[in-house]
Amino acid sequence: MGPAAAAGRSEELRNLIAYHNRRYYQLDDPEISDAAYDLLFTELRQLEERYPELVTPDSPTQRVGAPPLEKFQPFPHPSPMLSLANAFTEEEIRDFDERIQRFPGRAETIAYVIEPKLDGVAVNLLYEHGVLVTGATRGDGTTGEDVTLNIRTVATIPLSLGGNGGMPIPERLEIRGEIVIATAAFRVLNERRLEAGEQLFANPRNAAAGSLRQLDSRITARRPLDFFAYAIGMAAETVMKTHWEVLAALKSWGFKIHPFARRSDEIEECVQGYRELYATREELSYEIDGMVIKVNDLALQDELGAVSRSPRWALACKFPAYQETTVIEGIDVQVGRTGALTPVAIMTPVPIGGVTVSRASLHNQDEIDRKDIRIGDTVIVQRAGDVIPEVVKVVMSKRQPTALPFTIPAACPVCGSAVIRIEGEAAHRCIGIACPAQIKEHIVHFASRGGMDIEGLGDKMVYQLVDAVLIKDPADLYFLTAEQLLALERTGEKSAGNLLRAIDGAKNPPLEKLIFALGIRHVGESMAKLLARKYAVLEDIMAATVDELTTIRDVGPEAAKSIVRFFQEPSNLQVLTKLKTAGVAPINRQFSAAAESSGALTGKTFVVTGTLGRMTRQEAKARIESLGGKTTDSVTRKTYYVIAGTSPGSKLDKAKTLGISILDEEAFIKLMESS
């Protein structure tokens, strides 16, 4: 690149960096990732090194950050708050050590201190006679914003320093550190903002910056801000000789120091520390974006000095980016094994944290609407560890008029069945019983003990049958042949014969078992029994209206709507017709109204928990119901008895808390006999 082209490009880069500085530091609303910003800055620095005449007094390479906002009073820092030079590879870390080794008079091994590079907001605290007098943001490194009232609300910033037998406190002292928000506290903060209908913060740093720069300090006080100290600036009458002594003094004065901070006797220990931090960053309580290396000897720090905006004696070793900016090219909809529809953003591929990302979960329609995500939008995408990438926010300043809103389709993209959304739930769901995306789980449920109770038809066999395309819906089970089963891996004549007999033996189940086996949303075993008590045959349930169903005890409006929707779906009716053709004819045990009203256990509700020795839990429930009692799966104040077998779990604890009578198996059997 020639001088003329370099001059044009450097001017363009200065304007770009100034724009992004303003969005990052002043508006707390960045448009690009840290990695993309670093590339712009590195390009400008390299141009200015090649053509020194291009350096201007207001170049971003000559200052730090951005000017303070006008809404805060400016605060001139007693000593400059410099930024750190960046390294992105282990080789660059070793180059840093070699540069210091080449410094005149430096032939021996250099000792360092390494600390996590917390991803927060840098601040400067001024203490006089041990009392906090001013707290300010870094600003442009020379002048920051006076946010003292807000700083005073941060519980981990001492308003007055304690000696604690440590280093004497200088009369005038600058403390440098980072305002941060713990990742767990950040999640809670965003959940509360979501409930209140407020805009979410993109990340903990964004939340910390926005909280620290509130005009109303009462708002700041309600935010979970934390502070870690990592250096001193100007300090009168200090006798400290090493940075490690500085950290010890800070701790003795009452400041938090990150527990990872450690001394390293040579550069390879620093490299190992970098690897360790990178490997464990997901386990830390606070987000970090790298590691900082500092020369331990303070006298050597003074000798090394600074160049432009950065000290020669320190280095920021950056990790691969968590976030990047890309464009949403389209939105696909995936159907999960439970029928839930999940929208997925298809994006222009972008590298994040060493992995190329081209897809990100959009979770559900509410998330799309809340973030106002549209096809064609420029977005910030985040990837943390092995977590599925997610779209953090839309860069509204880059939205094009052609950006298209998105809505979950009304028909399942896999099977074409109706898609419904139950009130109070975030997910849209396909209600097709034969939907290929969820057929395995449907058939496992259909054959389960609470359902058709087909012995020998477990998960593995169901998966084999579906993968071999021998069954496409539950009704296909009844059309299987011995020849088809014998063709499956590890299936012999005996096991094939046993399975076919079990399937044939499940053609006349009790009506409530077939109802439960169909997998109607909100219809569990107890509700299936209620329906079987009310209706003599399945056809009567299929013809029932929402109003009719809600007259049944314990059948609420949502369950009633779910039942009606299920039996109105054409694909479900096709499966029921196939079941009838196969000879599946449920029988109703004709629950006796007299038994219900006059049985010895009428009006009493039971919960059976744990493992029984002389009967199954299903058999125990059947005996209770035969005497007019009711069984449920949840312990409440209305529960009359809890029948506890071995390993009963939390239900027994809750029963004890509520003072509910508890029977072991022997006491239960005696109760049955006496009833």
C-alpha positions as CSV (number, residue, x, y, z in Angstrom):
1,M,0.0,0.0,0.0
2,G,1.4,3.3,-1.1
3,P,1.5,6.5,1.0
4,A,-1.6,8.0,-0.6
5,A,-3.7,4.8,-0.1
6,A,-2.3,4.4,3.4
7,A,-3.4,8.0,4.3
8,G,-6.9,7.3,3.1
9,R,-7.2,4.0,4.9
10,S,-5.8,5.4,8.1
11,E,-8.3,8.2,8.1
12,E,-11.1,5.6,7.5
13,L,-9.8,3.4,10.3
14,R,-9.6,6.4,12.7
15,N,-13.2,7.3,12.0
16,L,-14.4,3.6,12.3
17,I,-12.6,3.2,15.6
18,A,-13.9,6.5,17.0
19,Y,-17.4,5.4,16.0
20,H,-17.0,2.0,17.7
21,N,-15.4,3.5,20.8
22,R,-18.4,5.7,21.2
23,R,-20.8,2.8,20.9
24,Y,-18.7,0.7,23.3
25,Y,-17.7,3.2,26.0
26,Q,-20.4,5.8,25.9
27,L,-23.5,4.1,24.6
28,D,-22.8,0.7,26.1
29,D,-24.2,-0.7,22.9
30,P,-21.3,-2.3,20.8
31,E,-21.9,-3.3,17.2
32,I,-18.9,-5.4,16.7
33,S,-17.0,-8.0,18.7
34,D,-13.8,-7.3,20.7
35,A,-11.9,-9.4,18.2
36,A,-13.2,-7.4,15.2
37,Y,-12.3,-4.2,17.0
38,D,-8.8,-5.5,17.7
39,L,-8.3,-6.2,14.0
40,L,-9.2,-2.6,13.1
41,F,-6.9,-1.2,15.8
42,T,-4.0,-3.5,14.8
43,E,-4.3,-2.5,11.2
44,L,-4.2,1.2,12.1
45,R,-1.2,0.8,14.4
46,Q,0.7,-1.1,11.7
47,L,0.0,1.7,9.1
48,E,1.2,4.3,11.6
49,E,4.4,2.4,12.3
50,R,5.1,2.1,8.6
51,Y,4.2,5.8,7.9
52,P,4.9,7.8,11.1
53,E,3.8,11.0,9.4
54,L,0.2,9.6,9.5
55,V,0.0,9.7,13.3
56,T,-2.3,12.5,14.5
57,P,-2.8,13.8,18.0
58,D,-6.3,12.4,18.1
59,S,-5.5,9.0,16.7
60,P,-7.0,6.1,18.7
61,T,-3.4,4.7,19.0
62,Q,-2.5,7.8,21.1
63,R,-5.2,7.5,23.7
64,V,-7.5,5.1,25.5
65,G,-11.2,4.6,25.2
66,A,-13.5,7.6,24.6
67,P,-14.2,11.0,26.1
68,P,-16.4,11.1,29.1
69,L,-20.2,11.7,28.7
70,E,-21.4,15.2,29.2
71,K,-23.9,14.1,31.8
72,F,-21.0,13.4,34.3
73,Q,-18.4,15.8,35.6
74,P,-14.9,15.2,34.1
75,F,-12.3,13.9,36.5
76,P,-8.6,14.4,35.5
77,H,-6.7,11.3,36.7
78,P,-3.7,12.2,38.9
79,S,-1.7,9.7,36.9
80,P,-2.6,8.3,33.4
81,M,-4.7,5.1,33.1
82,L,-2.9,3.4,30.3
83,S,-4.3,0.6,28.2
84,L,-2.4,-2.7,27.6
85,A,-0.8,-4.0,24.4
86,N,-2.5,-7.2,23.2
87,A,-1.2,-10.7,22.4
88,F,-3.3,-13.4,20.8
89,T,-0.8,-16.4,20.7
90,E,1.6,-18.1,23.0
91,E,4.4,-17.1,20.6
92,E,3.5,-13.4,21.2
93,I,3.8,-14.0,24.9
94,R,7.3,-15.3,24.5
95,D,8.2,-12.4,22.2
96,F,7.1,-10.0,25.0
97,D,9.6,-11.7,27.4
98,E,12.4,-11.5,24.7
99,R,11.8,-7.7,24.3
100,I,12.2,-7.2,28.0
101,Q,15.3,-9.4,28.1
102,R,16.9,-7.2,25.4
103,F,16.4,-4.1,27.5
104,P,19.8,-2.7,28.5
105,G,21.2,-4.3,31.6
106,R,18.6,-7.1,31.6
107,A,20.2,-10.5,31.1
108,E,18.8,-12.4,34.0
109,T,15.4,-14.2,34.2
110,I,12.5,-11.8,34.7
111,A,9.9,-12.6,37.3
112,Y,6.2,-11.8,36.5
113,V,2.8,-11.7,38.0
114,I,-0.2,-13.1,36.1
115,E,-3.8,-12.2,36.7
116,P,-7.1,-12.9,34.9
117,K,-8.2,-10.1,32.6
118,L,-11.7,-9.5,34.0
119,D,-14.3,-8.4,31.4
120,G,-15.8,-5.4,33.1
121,V,-15.4,-1.6,33.5
122,A,-12.0,-0.2,34.5
123,V,-12.3,2.5,37.3
124,N,-9.9,4.7,39.3
125,L,-10.5,5.3,43.0
126,L,-8.9,8.2,44.8
127,Y,-8.4,7.9,48.6
128,E,-7.1,10.7,50.8
129,H,-6.1,9.8,54.4
130,G,-7.6,6.4,53.8
131,V,-11.1,7.8,52.8
132,L,-12.7,7.4,49.4
133,V,-13.1,10.9,47.9
134,T,-13.6,10.2,44.2
135,G,-14.5,7.3,41.9
136,A,-14.1,7.7,38.1
137,T,-14.3,5.7,34.9
138,R,-11.1,5.4,32.8
139,G,-12.5,7.6,30.0
140,D,-9.7,8.5,27.6
141,G,-7.0,7.5,30.1
142,T,-6.3,11.1,31.1
143,T,-9.8,12.3,32.0
144,G,-12.6,10.1,33.1
145,E,-16.2,10.5,34.3
146,D,-16.8,11.3,38.0
147,V,-19.2,8.5,39.1
148,T,-18.4,8.8,42.8
149,L,-22.1,8.5,44.0
150,N,-22.5,5.3,42.1
151,I,-19.1,3.9,43.1
152,R,-20.0,4.3,46.8
153,T,-23.0,1.9,46.3
154,V,-20.7,-1.0,45.4
155,A,-20.4,-3.1,48.5
156,T,-16.9,-4.5,47.8
157,I,-15.4,-1.0,47.4
158,P,-14.2,0.2,50.9
159,L,-15.3,3.7,51.8
160,S,-12.4,3.8,54.1
161,L,-9.2,1.6,54.1
162,G,-8.2,-0.6,56.9
163,G,-4.6,-1.3,58.0
164,N,-5.0,-4.9,59.2
165,G,-1.3,-4.9,60.1
166,G,-0.4,-4.7,56.4
167,M,1.3,-2.0,54.3
168,P,0.9,1.6,55.7
169,I,-1.8,3.6,53.8
170,P,-0.4,6.5,51.8
171,E,-2.0,9.9,52.5
172,R,-3.1,10.1,48.8
173,L,-3.6,7.0,46.9
174,E,-5.1,5.9,43.5
175,I,-6.5,2.3,43.3
176,R,-7.2,0.8,39.9
177,G,-9.5,-2.1,39.4
178,E,-12.5,-3.6,37.5
179,I,-16.2,-3.3,38.2
180,V,-17.8,-6.6,37.2
181,I,-21.0,-8.6,37.6
182,A,-20.9,-12.4,38.4
183,T,-22.3,-14.6,35.7
184,A,-24.9,-16.1,38.0
185,A,-26.0,-12.6,39.2
186,F,-26.1,-11.5,35.6
187,R,-28.6,-14.2,34.6
188,V,-30.8,-13.3,37.5
189,L,-30.6,-9.6,36.6
190,N,-31.7,-10.3,33.0
191,E,-34.5,-12.6,34.1
192,R,-35.9,-9.8,36.2
193,R,-35.6,-7.4,33.3
194,L,-37.4,-9.8,31.1
195,E,-40.2,-10.1,33.6
196,A,-40.4,-6.3,33.7
197,G,-40.5,-6.0,29.9
198,E,-37.1,-4.2,29.9
199,Q,-34.4,-4.5,27.3
200,L,-31.9,-7.2,28.2
201,F,-28.2,-6.6,28.6
202,A,-26.0,-8.4,26.0
203,N,-23.4,-9.6,28.5
204,P,-22.1,-8.9,32.1
205,R,-19.7,-6.2,30.9
206,N,-22.5,-4.4,29.2
207,A,-24.6,-4.7,32.3
208,A,-21.8,-3.4,34.6
209,A,-21.2,-0.4,32.3
210,G,-24.8,0.5,32.1
211,S,-25.2,0.1,35.9
212,L,-22.2,2.2,36.8
213,R,-23.2,5.1,34.6
214,Q,-26.8,5.7,35.9
215,L,-27.7,9.2,36.8
216,D,-29.8,7.9,39.7
217,S,-27.4,6.1,42.1
218,R,-30.3,4.3,43.7
219,I,-30.6,2.2,40.5
220,T,-26.9,1.4,40.7
221,A,-27.3,0.3,44.3
222,R,-29.9,-2.3,43.1
223,R,-27.5,-3.9,40.6
224,P,-25.2,-6.7,41.7
225,L,-21.9,-4.9,41.0
226,D,-18.6,-6.2,42.4
227,F,-15.1,-4.9,42.4
228,F,-11.6,-6.4,42.1
229,A,-8.5,-4.3,42.6
230,Y,-5.4,-5.0,40.5
231,A,-3.0,-2.0,40.7
232,I,-2.2,1.3,42.3
233,G,-1.6,4.5,40.3
234,M,-0.2,7.5,42.1
235,A,0.7,6.7,45.7
236,A,2.6,9.0,48.1
237,E,5.1,7.5,50.5
238,T,5.0,3.9,49.3
239,V,7.8,1.6,50.0
240,M,6.6,-1.4,47.9
241,K,9.2,-2.9,45.6
242,T,7.2,-5.5,43.7
243,H,3.7,-5.8,42.1
244,W,3.2,-8.9,44.2
245,E,3.6,-6.7,47.3
246,V,1.1,-4.3,45.7
247,L,-1.5,-7.0,45.5
248,A,-0.8,-8.0,49.1
249,A,-1.2,-4.4,50.2
250,L,-4.5,-4.0,48.3
251,K,-5.8,-7.1,50.1
252,S,-4.7,-5.8,53.5
253,W,-6.4,-2.5,52.9
254,G,-9.7,-4.3,52.3
255,F,-9.9,-4.9,48.5
256,K,-10.8,-8.1,46.8
257,I,-8.0,-9.6,44.7
258,H,-8.7,-12.3,42.2
259,P,-7.7,-15.7,43.7
260,F,-6.0,-16.9,40.5
261,A,-3.3,-14.1,40.7
262,R,0.1,-15.7,41.1
263,R,3.9,-15.1,40.7
264,S,5.8,-16.7,37.9
265,D,9.6,-17.0,37.9
266,E,9.9,-17.3,34.1
267,I,7.8,-16.9,31.0
268,E,7.0,-20.5,30.4
269,E,5.1,-20.5,33.7
270,C,3.1,-17.6,32.3
271,V,2.3,-19.6,29.2
272,Q,1.2,-22.5,31.3
273,G,-1.0,-20.1,33.3
274,Y,-2.6,-18.8,30.1
275,R,-3.4,-22.4,29.1
276,E,-4.9,-23.2,32.5
277,L,-7.1,-20.0,32.5
278,Y,-8.3,-20.7,29.0
279,A,-9.2,-24.3,29.9
280,T,-11.1,-23.3,33.1
281,R,-12.6,-20.0,32.1
282,E,-16.1,-21.5,31.9
283,E,-15.8,-22.6,35.6
284,L,-15.0,-19.1,36.9
285,S,-17.6,-17.0,38.6
286,Y,-16.8,-14.0,36.5
287,E,-16.3,-13.6,32.7
288,I,-12.7,-13.1,31.6
289,D,-11.4,-12.3,28.1
290,G,-7.8,-13.1,28.7
291,M,-4.8,-13.0,31.1
292,V,-2.6,-10.1,32.1
293,I,1.2,-10.5,32.5
294,K,3.1,-7.8,34.5
295,V,6.7,-7.5,35.3
296,N,6.9,-8.0,39.1
297,D,9.8,-5.6,39.9
298,L,8.4,-2.1,40.2
299,A,11.8,-0.4,39.7
300,L,12.1,-2.3,36.4
301,Q,8.6,-1.2,35.5
302,D,9.7,2.4,35.8
303,E,12.8,1.8,33.7
304,L,10.8,0.1,31.0
305,G,8.3,3.0,30.9
306,A,5.6,3.2,28.3
307,V,5.2,3.6,24.6
308,S,2.3,5.6,23.3
309,R,-0.8,4.3,25.1
310,S,0.7,1.1,26.6
311,P,3.3,0.3,29.3
312,R,6.2,-1.9,28.1
313,W,6.1,-3.9,31.3
314,A,2.6,-5.4,30.9
315,L,0.7,-7.5,28.3
316,A,-2.9,-8.5,27.8
317,C,-3.0,-12.0,26.5
318,K,-6.5,-12.3,24.8
319,F,-8.6,-15.4,24.5
320,P,-10.5,-16.3,21.3
321,A,-13.7,-14.2,21.1
322,Y,-17.0,-15.2,22.8
323,Q,-19.0,-13.0,20.6
324,E,-19.0,-12.0,16.9
325,T,-21.1,-10.1,14.4
326,T,-22.8,-11.8,11.5
327,V,-26.0,-11.8,9.4
328,I,-29.1,-14.0,9.7
329,E,-29.7,-15.4,6.2
330,G,-32.7,-17.4,7.1
331,I,-34.6,-19.2,9.9
332,D,-35.3,-22.9,10.0
333,V,-37.7,-24.7,12.3
334,Q,-36.6,-28.0,14.0
335,V,-39.1,-30.4,15.6
336,G,-37.8,-32.1,18.7
337,R,-38.7,-35.6,20.0
338,T,-41.4,-34.1,22.3
339,G,-43.0,-32.2,19.4
340,A,-41.6,-28.8,20.4
341,L,-40.7,-26.5,17.5
342,T,-37.5,-24.7,17.8
343,P,-36.5,-21.8,15.4
344,V,-32.9,-21.9,14.4
345,A,-31.0,-19.0,12.8
346,I,-29.0,-19.8,9.6
347,M,-26.2,-17.3,9.5
348,T,-23.2,-16.2,7.5
349,P,-20.5,-18.4,8.9
350,V,-18.3,-16.7,11.4
351,P,-15.4,-18.0,13.7
352,I,-16.1,-17.7,17.4
353,G,-13.7,-19.2,20.0
354,G,-11.9,-21.3,17.4
355,V,-15.1,-22.8,15.9
356,T,-16.9,-21.7,12.8
357,V,-20.5,-20.9,13.7
358,S,-23.3,-20.8,11.1
359,R,-26.4,-21.8,13.2
360,A,-27.8,-20.5,16.5
361,S,-30.9,-21.4,18.5
362,L,-33.6,-18.7,18.7
363,H,-35.4,-20.8,21.4
364,N,-39.0,-19.8,20.7
365,Q,-41.3,-17.2,19.2
366,D,-41.3,-15.1,22.4
367,E,-37.5,-14.8,22.2
368,I,-37.7,-13.8,18.5
369,D,-40.3,-11.1,19.3
370,R,-38.6,-9.8,22.4
371,K,-35.3,-9.4,20.6
372,D,-37.1,-8.3,17.4
373,I,-35.0,-10.7,15.2
374,R,-35.6,-10.6,11.5
375,I,-34.2,-12.4,8.5
376,G,-31.5,-10.2,7.0
377,D,-30.6,-8.6,10.4
378,T,-27.0,-8.0,11.5
379,V,-26.7,-9.6,14.9
380,I,-24.2,-10.3,17.7
381,V,-23.8,-14.0,18.3
382,Q,-22.3,-15.6,21.4
383,R,-20.8,-18.9,22.0
384,A,-19.6,-20.0,25.5
385,G,-17.7,-23.3,25.7
386,D,-19.8,-26.1,24.4
387,V,-23.1,-24.3,24.8
388,I,-25.2,-24.0,21.6
389,P,-24.5,-20.5,20.0
390,E,-27.2,-17.9,20.6
391,V,-28.2,-14.6,19.1
392,V,-27.5,-12.0,21.8
393,K,-29.0,-8.9,20.1
394,V,-29.8,-7.2,16.9
395,V,-27.6,-4.4,15.7
396,M,-30.5,-2.0,15.0
397,S,-28.3,0.6,13.4
398,K,-27.5,-1.8,10.6
399,R,-31.1,-3.1,10.0
400,Q,-32.1,-2.9,6.3
401,P,-35.7,-2.1,5.1
402,T,-35.8,-5.5,3.5
403,A,-35.4,-7.4,6.8
404,L,-38.3,-9.8,7.2
405,P,-40.2,-10.6,10.5
406,F,-40.6,-14.3,11.3
407,T,-43.5,-16.3,12.7
408,I,-43.6,-20.0,13.7
409,P,-45.6,-21.9,11.0
410,A,-49.1,-23.1,11.7
411,A,-48.3,-26.6,10.2
412,C,-45.5,-28.9,11.3
413,P,-42.6,-28.6,8.8
414,V,-42.0,-32.4,9.2
415,C,-45.4,-34.0,9.0
416,G,-47.9,-31.2,8.2
417,S,-50.0,-31.7,11.4
418,A,-51.4,-28.8,13.2
419,V,-49.0,-26.7,15.4
420,I,-50.5,-25.4,18.7
421,R,-49.3,-23.3,21.5
422,I,-50.9,-23.9,24.9
423,E,-51.6,-20.8,27.0
424,G,-48.9,-20.2,29.5
425,E,-46.2,-22.2,27.6
426,A,-43.4,-20.7,25.5
427,A,-43.1,-23.6,23.0
428,H,-45.2,-24.3,19.9
429,R,-45.9,-28.0,19.5
430,C,-46.8,-30.5,16.7
431,I,-49.7,-32.7,17.8
432,G,-49.3,-35.4,15.2
433,I,-49.0,-38.8,16.8
434,A,-47.2,-40.1,13.7
435,C,-44.8,-37.2,13.2
436,P,-41.4,-38.7,12.1
437,A,-39.5,-36.2,14.3
438,Q,-41.0,-37.6,17.5
439,I,-42.2,-41.0,16.5
440,K,-39.7,-42.9,18.6
441,E,-40.7,-41.2,21.8
442,H,-44.4,-41.6,20.9
443,I,-44.1,-45.4,20.4
444,V,-42.0,-45.9,23.5
445,H,-44.7,-44.1,25.5
446,F,-47.4,-46.0,23.7
447,A,-45.9,-49.4,24.7
448,S,-45.0,-48.4,28.3
449,R,-46.4,-50.1,31.4
450,G,-48.8,-47.2,32.0
451,G,-49.9,-47.4,28.3
452,M,-50.5,-50.6,26.3
453,D,-48.0,-52.4,28.5
454,I,-46.3,-54.4,25.7
455,E,-43.6,-56.5,27.3
456,G,-40.3,-56.7,25.5
457,L,-40.9,-53.5,23.5
458,G,-38.3,-51.2,25.1
459,D,-36.4,-48.2,23.8
460,K,-33.8,-50.2,21.9
461,M,-36.3,-52.4,20.0
462,V,-38.4,-49.3,19.2
463,Y,-35.4,-47.5,17.8
464,Q,-34.4,-50.5,15.7
465,L,-37.9,-50.9,14.3
466,V,-38.2,-47.2,13.4
467,D,-34.6,-47.0,11.9
468,A,-35.4,-50.0,9.8
469,V,-38.6,-48.3,8.6
470,L,-40.7,-51.2,9.8
471,I,-43.0,-48.9,11.8
472,K,-44.0,-45.2,11.1
473,D,-46.7,-44.9,13.8
474,P,-47.9,-46.9,16.8
475,A,-50.5,-48.8,14.8
476,D,-47.8,-50.3,12.6
477,L,-46.8,-52.4,15.6
478,Y,-49.8,-54.6,15.1
479,F,-48.9,-55.4,11.5
480,L,-45.4,-56.7,12.2
481,T,-44.4,-60.2,11.0
482,A,-41.9,-62.7,12.3
483,E,-39.9,-62.4,9.1
484,Q,-39.5,-58.7,9.6
485,L,-38.4,-59.1,13.2
486,L,-35.9,-61.9,12.4
487,A,-34.2,-59.6,9.9
488,L,-33.3,-57.3,12.7
489,E,-29.8,-57.6,14.3
490,R,-29.7,-59.8,17.4
491,T,-33.3,-60.9,17.2
492,G,-33.9,-64.7,17.3
493,E,-37.0,-66.8,16.8
494,K,-37.8,-66.9,20.5
495,S,-37.5,-63.2,21.1
496,A,-39.4,-62.4,17.9
497,G,-42.2,-64.8,18.9
498,N,-42.4,-63.4,22.4
499,L,-42.7,-59.9,21.1
500,L,-45.4,-60.7,18.6
501,R,-47.4,-62.5,21.3
502,A,-47.0,-59.5,23.6
503,I,-48.2,-57.1,20.9
504,D,-51.2,-59.4,20.1
505,G,-52.0,-59.6,23.8
506,A,-52.2,-55.8,23.9
507,K,-55.2,-55.5,21.5
508,N,-57.8,-55.4,24.3
509,P,-56.4,-53.0,26.9
510,P,-58.5,-51.2,29.5
511,L,-59.8,-48.0,27.9
512,E,-57.8,-45.8,30.3
513,K,-54.6,-47.4,29.2
514,L,-55.2,-46.7,25.5
515,I,-56.2,-43.1,26.3
516,F,-52.9,-42.7,28.2
517,A,-50.9,-44.5,25.5
518,L,-52.0,-42.0,22.9
519,G,-49.8,-39.3,24.5
520,I,-52.4,-36.5,24.6
521,R,-50.7,-33.5,26.2
522,H,-51.9,-32.9,29.8
523,V,-53.5,-36.4,30.0
524,G,-51.7,-38.5,32.5
525,E,-52.7,-41.8,34.0
526,S,-55.1,-40.3,36.6
527,M,-56.9,-38.1,34.0
528,A,-57.1,-41.1,31.6
529,K,-59.0,-43.0,34.3
530,L,-61.3,-40.1,34.9
531,L,-62.1,-40.1,31.2
532,A,-62.7,-43.8,31.1
533,R,-65.1,-43.5,34.1
534,K,-67.1,-40.8,32.3
535,Y,-67.2,-42.3,28.8
536,A,-68.1,-45.9,27.9
537,V,-66.1,-46.0,24.6
538,L,-63.3,-44.1,22.9
539,E,-65.7,-42.7,20.2
540,D,-67.6,-40.8,23.0
541,I,-64.4,-39.1,24.1
542,M,-63.5,-38.3,20.5
543,A,-66.8,-36.6,20.1
544,A,-66.7,-34.7,23.4
545,T,-66.6,-30.9,23.5
546,V,-64.5,-28.6,25.6
547,D,-67.5,-27.6,27.7
548,E,-68.4,-31.3,28.3
549,L,-64.9,-32.3,29.3
550,T,-64.5,-29.4,31.8
551,T,-67.5,-30.7,33.7
552,I,-65.4,-33.7,34.7
553,R,-63.6,-33.4,38.1
554,D,-59.9,-32.4,37.7
555,V,-60.2,-31.8,33.9
556,G,-59.3,-28.1,33.4
557,P,-59.8,-25.9,30.3
558,E,-56.3,-26.5,28.9
559,A,-56.5,-30.2,29.2
560,A,-59.9,-30.2,27.7
561,K,-58.7,-28.1,24.7
562,S,-55.7,-30.4,24.3
563,I,-58.0,-33.5,24.1
564,V,-60.4,-31.9,21.6
565,R,-57.4,-30.7,19.4
566,F,-55.9,-34.2,19.4
567,F,-59.0,-35.9,18.1
568,Q,-59.6,-33.2,15.5
569,E,-56.1,-33.7,13.9
570,P,-56.6,-35.8,10.7
571,S,-53.2,-37.6,11.0
572,N,-54.2,-38.8,14.5
573,L,-57.6,-40.0,13.3
574,Q,-55.8,-42.0,10.6
575,V,-53.7,-43.8,13.2
576,L,-56.8,-44.6,15.3
577,T,-58.5,-46.0,12.2
578,K,-55.4,-48.3,11.6
579,L,-55.5,-49.4,15.2
580,K,-59.2,-50.4,14.8
581,T,-58.3,-52.2,11.5
582,A,-55.6,-54.1,13.4
583,G,-58.1,-55.4,15.9
584,V,-57.3,-53.1,18.8
585,A,-60.5,-52.8,20.8
586,P,-60.2,-51.3,24.3
587,I,-62.5,-52.5,27.0
588,N,-64.1,-50.4,29.6
589,R,-64.0,-51.9,33.1
590,Q,-67.3,-50.2,33.7
591,F,-66.4,-48.4,36.9
592,S,-69.2,-48.9,39.4
593,A,-70.8,-45.6,40.4
594,A,-72.0,-47.4,43.5
595,A,-68.5,-48.4,44.4
596,E,-67.3,-44.9,43.9
597,S,-70.0,-43.5,46.2
598,S,-70.1,-46.2,48.9
599,G,-66.6,-47.8,48.8
600,A,-64.7,-47.9,52.1
601,L,-62.1,-45.5,50.7
602,T,-64.5,-43.0,49.1
603,G,-63.3,-39.4,49.5
604,K,-59.8,-40.4,50.4
605,T,-56.8,-39.5,48.2
606,F,-53.7,-41.7,48.2
607,V,-50.1,-41.3,46.9
608,V,-48.0,-44.4,46.3
609,T,-44.3,-43.9,46.3
610,G,-41.2,-46.0,46.4
611,T,-40.9,-49.7,45.5
612,L,-43.4,-52.2,46.9
613,G,-42.4,-55.9,47.5
614,R,-45.7,-57.8,47.2
615,M,-47.3,-55.9,44.4
616,T,-46.5,-53.2,41.8
617,R,-47.5,-49.6,42.4
618,Q,-50.0,-50.0,39.5
619,E,-51.6,-52.9,41.4
620,A,-51.8,-50.9,44.6
621,K,-53.5,-48.0,42.8
622,A,-56.0,-50.4,41.2
623,R,-56.9,-51.8,44.6
624,I,-57.4,-48.3,46.1
625,E,-59.6,-47.3,43.2
626,S,-61.7,-50.5,43.4
627,L,-62.7,-49.3,46.9
628,G,-63.7,-45.8,45.7
629,G,-60.4,-44.1,46.6
630,K,-58.4,-41.8,44.4
631,T,-54.7,-41.9,43.5
632,T,-52.5,-39.0,42.5
633,D,-48.8,-38.5,41.9
634,S,-48.4,-35.3,44.0
635,V,-48.5,-34.9,47.8
636,T,-50.7,-32.1,48.9
637,R,-52.7,-31.1,52.0
638,K,-55.6,-33.0,50.5
639,T,-53.7,-36.3,50.5
640,Y,-55.2,-38.7,53.1
641,Y,-52.5,-41.5,53.1
642,V,-49.0,-41.9,51.6
643,I,-48.1,-45.5,50.9
644,A,-44.3,-45.7,51.2
645,G,-42.2,-48.5,49.8
646,T,-38.4,-48.6,49.7
647,S,-36.5,-45.6,48.4
648,P,-39.6,-43.3,48.5
649,G,-37.8,-40.0,47.8
650,S,-39.0,-36.5,48.4
651,K,-42.7,-37.4,48.5
652,L,-42.2,-39.0,51.9
653,D,-40.3,-35.9,53.2
654,K,-43.2,-33.7,52.0
655,A,-45.7,-36.0,53.7
656,K,-43.9,-35.7,57.0
657,T,-43.7,-31.9,56.7
658,L,-47.5,-31.7,56.0
659,G,-48.3,-34.2,58.8
660,I,-49.9,-36.7,56.5
661,S,-50.4,-40.3,57.6
662,I,-47.8,-42.7,56.2
663,L,-48.3,-46.4,55.7
664,D,-45.7,-49.0,54.9
665,E,-46.7,-51.9,52.6
666,E,-47.8,-54.2,55.5
667,A,-50.0,-51.5,57.0
668,F,-51.5,-50.8,53.5
669,I,-52.3,-54.5,53.0
670,K,-54.1,-54.6,56.4
671,L,-56.1,-51.5,55.4
672,M,-57.1,-53.1,52.2
673,E,-58.1,-56.3,53.9
674,S,-60.1,-54.5,56.6
675,S,-61.9,-52.4,53.9
